[in-house]
Amino acid sequence: MQKSFDYRTLIPTLSAVAALLVHLLVPNSPKYTQKQVPYFTIALIIIIAVTLVIAFASLFNERLRKKYAFKSWFIATFILFLNLLNLATLKLMILQSIYFPSPDRILKVYVEEWPFLLKCLGYSLRLLATGYLIGAVLGISTGIMVGWSKKWSYWVNPLIKLVGPIPSTAWVPIALVTFPTSFQASVFLIALAVWFPTTVLTSSGISNVQNAYFEVSSTLGARTIQKIFKVALPAAMPSIFIGIFNGTSASFITLMTAEMLGVKFGIGWYINWQREMLSYANVYAGLIVIALTFSLIITLMFRIRDRVLGWQKGVIKW
Amino acid sequence: MVTQKTGFIQAQGVRKSFVQPDGQTVVALQDVQTEIQPGEFISLIGPSGCGKSTFLRLVAGLIKPDEGSFTLDGVPISGAGYERGLVFQDPTLFPWLTIYENVAFGLKIRGLYKEKKDDVKEFIKLVGLEGFEKAYPHQLSGGMAQRAALARALVNHPKVLLLDEPFGALDAFTRMNMQDELIKIWQERGTTTIMVTHDVDEAIYLSDKIFVMTPRPAKIESIIKVEIGRPRERDLPDFLKLRAKILQILNFAGKREDIQYYL
């Protein structure tokens, strides 16, 4: 038992206990006039409980212990950051309270407005998914055609070179007057943002496939359509993924811009609206939702890529 | 040896030239007038520029002759097809497929996989890659990858097997092993085989006939029958005599070229 204990597994808990003590023992700033809410206390107690459970479980699980011990300094420092933030806002009011709300206030937003935030997130994801899928499908198809056929390349390539590099947000004025609804306009903008990098990297991936693969496949009996879908496409997959990843970050930017410009009920719209009302606690709450969502999407895409490109030797890690 | 009735190749007045990037036309092969009997093992040997790879690619149907034609069992060759399997010096296995999937590729795209599933296993076994079905190409050594490439070509039951310096990238020991394996497979299946090689010993060791080719003009200089019983030994007097003869032809051709060069 003694051997399997690592002192580092207790560091996050200690940091959380320190934060709780500071929160409970240091009096609030006299300038602080809003009603006291218990959410930061509750959150810290939950953190203490969870970290203790993990620390206890790690006594019996070596993999968990190693992983958790390795991450412990980071987690503890993050909790310390929350502690300091709480000190600087609620306790000492060093920062301007209107723009820098205390952790309590941000947590309050989640407790009181979570159904509405969830609804906003749903709207954002619907918009993102629609535009993203259209852009990716069109991008891969255009990329295949341009990468495979000289004729398509002749006609379409100059267009891609000219139109592609325009940031899709620059199309906002045209998109808004062309499409009947702002939702459709935003779908168009997001699709465009995804389409360009996907097209370019798909086509370059396909035109860089070794000719020998096509020669071998034709001596194995492959017809043209099979050479495209059974040889060119899988061979170009690493490149296509890079295109899709570039498209993903472009689509996030476009999504936020589109929502701040007029699409209703997205999380970007929510942030913009709350900012106008000077409710900065809500702004931060929205930002955190975005950060978590986007990083979740990116993580999911890495998983998919690792699975699809498992055949690659030493897959490039991001 | 199983005699196979199919796999009869005829070449009539074949000529092939390429236009180089600078606009010059280079004759890659000319005056090819020959026959390859069903089940024969032919080696094409000669220095670079003699047109041996062009010969192979013409039979594969990857390129078309300017004049004349190749026929397989009387049918003119007009494009690539599964009945002429090809193995390159580089195994060119599809890196995104496992060894099993690579070998099954030909059957799958021809829609025969369900019927002939067992063939995939059989050929993997034939080339000695049992247990590596789920491995990806990058996990295999050069020799193993080349075996997989061979199995991938053989699973289609080609009438002709075309080998473009198949063992050129392997170390000497692996190469000798692979030569023995190839002979074994060829004797079992009786597939007409045409192999391009740089290696005179390899050509004598494996072939029924050797097409000795020379550059400028790129053509078949002479056809040498290898009348040594199998299995062959690399140090028998007949073997060494034949070796000297081939080297002399190649050397002579080389010297003639040098003379033209210095003039």
Interface residues (C-beta under 8 A of the other chain):
Chain A: Q210 A212 Y213 E215 V216 S217 S218 T219 L220 G221 A222 R223 Q226 K230 V231 P234 A235 M237 W311 Q312 K313
Chain B: A60 G61 L62 G79 A80 G81 Y82 R84 G85 L86 F88 D90 T92 F94 P95 W96 L97 F105 G106 I109 R110 Y136 H138 R152 A153 N156 L162
